[in-house]
Amino acid sequence: MLKPLNDHIVVQRVEEETVSKGGIIIPDTAKEKPAKGKVLAVGTGKLSKDGKRQAIEIKTGDVVLFGKYSGSEVKLNGVDYVILREDDVLAIIEN
């Protein structure tokens, strides 16, 4: 498993539905990468100028929205992950 450092988080993308609300099947070539994912791991937080850690607001298990081209994509053991900074997260989806 990946262990993020500082204010980084590890996210696994959540796949979007392949059928629209009207019942139209969306082909793979027309799909965009989803900008939604589940947080698998969270770093310890950013180090401030006075040497204290600033806690990360995001928790493991949260579902988040992030920019389509944010972060770094990593493949480990055949699974795709995205490593993001906390600042790259746009919102947390709450149930």
C-alpha positions as CSV (number, residue, x, y, z in Angstrom):
1,M,0.0,0.0,0.0
2,L,1.1,3.6,-0.6
3,K,1.8,5.8,2.4
4,P,1.5,9.5,1.5
5,L,3.7,12.1,3.0
6,N,2.9,15.6,4.4
7,D,-0.3,17.0,2.9
8,H,-0.7,14.3,0.2
9,I,-3.6,11.8,-0.1
10,V,-4.0,8.6,-2.1
11,V,-7.2,8.3,-4.1
12,Q,-8.7,5.5,-6.1
13,R,-10.9,6.8,-8.9
14,V,-14.6,5.9,-8.8
15,E,-15.9,4.8,-12.2
16,E,-18.9,6.7,-13.5
17,E,-22.1,5.0,-14.8
18,T,-21.9,3.8,-18.5
19,V,-25.7,4.4,-19.1
20,S,-27.2,7.9,-19.1
21,K,-30.4,8.8,-17.2
22,G,-32.3,8.5,-20.5
23,G,-31.0,4.9,-21.1
24,I,-28.3,5.8,-23.7
25,I,-25.2,3.6,-23.4
26,I,-22.1,5.8,-23.4
27,P,-19.2,4.1,-25.3
28,D,-15.7,3.9,-23.7
29,T,-14.3,6.3,-26.3
30,A,-16.7,9.1,-25.2
31,K,-16.1,8.8,-21.5
32,E,-14.0,11.3,-19.6
33,K,-11.9,10.4,-16.6
34,P,-14.0,10.8,-13.5
35,A,-12.9,13.5,-11.1
36,K,-14.3,11.6,-8.2
37,G,-12.5,9.1,-6.0
38,K,-12.3,7.3,-2.6
39,V,-9.5,8.3,-0.2
40,L,-7.4,5.3,0.7
41,A,-4.6,7.0,2.7
42,V,-3.9,10.4,4.1
43,G,-0.5,12.0,5.0
44,T,0.4,13.5,8.4
45,G,-0.3,17.1,7.2
46,K,1.7,20.1,6.0
47,L,4.6,21.4,8.1
48,S,4.1,25.1,9.0
49,K,6.9,27.6,9.3
50,D,6.9,27.3,13.1
51,G,7.5,23.5,12.8
52,K,4.0,22.3,13.7
53,R,1.9,19.9,11.6
54,Q,-1.4,21.3,10.2
55,A,-4.0,18.5,10.4
56,I,-5.6,17.4,7.1
57,E,-9.4,17.9,6.9
58,I,-9.8,14.9,4.6
59,K,-10.1,11.4,6.2
60,T,-9.6,7.9,4.9
61,G,-12.8,6.6,3.4
62,D,-14.1,10.1,2.2
63,V,-15.3,10.4,-1.4
64,V,-13.8,13.5,-2.9
65,L,-14.0,15.6,-6.1
66,F,-10.8,16.8,-7.7
67,G,-9.7,18.4,-10.9
68,K,-9.4,16.0,-13.9
69,Y,-5.8,16.8,-14.5
70,S,-4.8,17.1,-10.8
71,G,-2.2,15.0,-9.0
72,S,0.0,12.2,-10.2
73,E,-1.2,8.9,-11.5
74,V,0.5,5.8,-10.2
75,K,0.0,2.1,-11.0
76,L,0.9,-0.4,-8.2
77,N,0.2,-4.1,-8.5
78,G,-2.1,-3.5,-11.4
79,V,-4.3,-0.9,-9.6
80,D,-4.4,2.7,-10.6
81,Y,-4.1,5.4,-7.9
82,V,-4.0,9.2,-7.9
83,I,-1.7,11.0,-5.4
84,L,-3.1,14.5,-4.7
85,R,-2.2,17.4,-2.5
86,E,-4.9,18.4,-0.1
87,D,-5.2,21.7,-2.0
88,D,-6.1,19.8,-5.2
89,V,-9.3,18.5,-3.6
90,L,-12.3,20.6,-4.6
91,A,-15.0,19.1,-2.2
92,I,-15.8,16.1,0.0
93,I,-19.1,14.3,-1.0
94,E,-21.2,13.7,2.0
95,N,-24.1,11.3,2.1
